[in-house]
Structures are given as structure tokens and as C-alpha cells.
Amino acid sequence: MILLPEEKKSRYTPAQKKAAEKYLKESVEDIRIPKGKKAIVKAHAEQQGESMNQFVIRAINETMERDTE
């Protein structure tokens, strides 16, 4: 089977794409970060041995704990 340029855009089947979109919609919420900050946050997280997501969650939890003391 030869893949045409349009077909190369996604290696997922329509059913896989739909399942992934459903999962993300039901289990993940987005947080926006100012342009230029993402690379800084990601680099810091990596220095701490964390993914960016792990770092952001930890930072939020620690700040919320501190704010309620």
C-alpha cells in the first residue's frame, strides 16, 4: 500500500483517533502558559528529574498547601 501525502498526516486509524480524543476530553484539562515560558518550565522540570506535567502538578499542590497554612 502506498501512502499519499494526506494519509501520512496520521498514522492512527479513525477509531484510534476518536478513542484518544475521548480519553483526553474525559480525563485531562488544559492549563495555558505564556509564550516563551514553556521552554523555561520544561528545562527546570528536567533539572528536577520530572516531566513538565509532574512539575506543574507538584508546584500547584505545594503552593496550595502553603497558601492554606
VMD Tcl script that draws the C-alpha trace (Angstrom):
set ca {
  {0.00 0.00 0.00}
  {1.39 3.39 -0.98}
  {0.67 6.26 1.39}
  {-0.34 9.50 -0.20}
  {0.64 12.79 1.49}
  {-2.83 13.19 3.06}
  {-2.66 9.70 4.51}
  {0.75 10.35 6.10}
  {-0.65 13.05 8.35}
  {-1.98 10.49 10.83}
  {-0.76 7.00 11.47}
  {-3.79 6.28 13.62}
  {-6.98 4.75 12.42}
  {-10.08 6.93 12.73}
  {-11.23 4.71 15.62}
  {-7.91 5.14 17.46}
  {-8.05 8.89 16.97}
  {-11.62 9.03 18.26}
  {-10.72 6.91 21.31}
  {-7.72 9.11 22.13}
  {-9.77 12.29 21.80}
  {-12.48 10.83 24.06}
  {-9.91 9.81 26.68}
  {-8.28 13.24 26.71}
  {-11.63 15.02 26.86}
  {-12.74 12.93 29.85}
  {-9.51 12.81 31.84}
  {-7.32 15.82 31.10}
  {-7.76 19.57 31.44}
  {-5.50 22.12 29.78}
  {-3.61 24.87 31.51}
  {-2.29 27.73 29.43}
  {1.19 29.12 29.87}
  {2.54 32.37 28.41}
  {4.58 32.08 25.22}
  {8.26 31.69 25.96}
  {7.68 30.25 29.45}
  {7.06 26.65 28.42}
  {10.70 26.01 27.49}
  {11.86 27.54 30.78}
  {9.43 25.45 32.83}
  {10.30 22.29 30.88}
  {14.04 22.83 31.39}
  {13.54 23.39 35.11}
  {11.39 20.28 35.41}
  {14.03 18.21 33.63}
  {16.68 19.51 36.05}
  {14.47 18.23 38.87}
  {14.10 14.84 37.17}
  {10.42 15.40 36.43}
  {8.24 15.73 33.40}
  {6.80 19.17 32.88}
  {3.38 17.86 33.89}
  {4.72 16.33 37.12}
  {6.49 19.57 37.98}
  {3.44 21.74 37.33}
  {1.21 19.49 39.44}
  {3.77 19.44 42.27}
  {4.19 23.22 42.13}
  {0.44 23.78 42.25}
  {-0.04 21.32 45.13}
  {2.84 22.79 47.17}
  {1.64 26.34 46.62}
  {-1.93 25.47 47.57}
  {-0.69 23.75 50.75}
  {1.44 26.75 51.67}
  {-1.42 29.17 50.96}
  {-3.75 27.36 53.35}
  {-1.33 27.26 56.30}
}
mol new
graphics top color blue
foreach p $ca { graphics top sphere $p radius 0.5 }
foreach p [lrange $ca 0 end-1] q [lrange $ca 1 end] { graphics top cylinder $p $q radius 0.2 }
display resetview
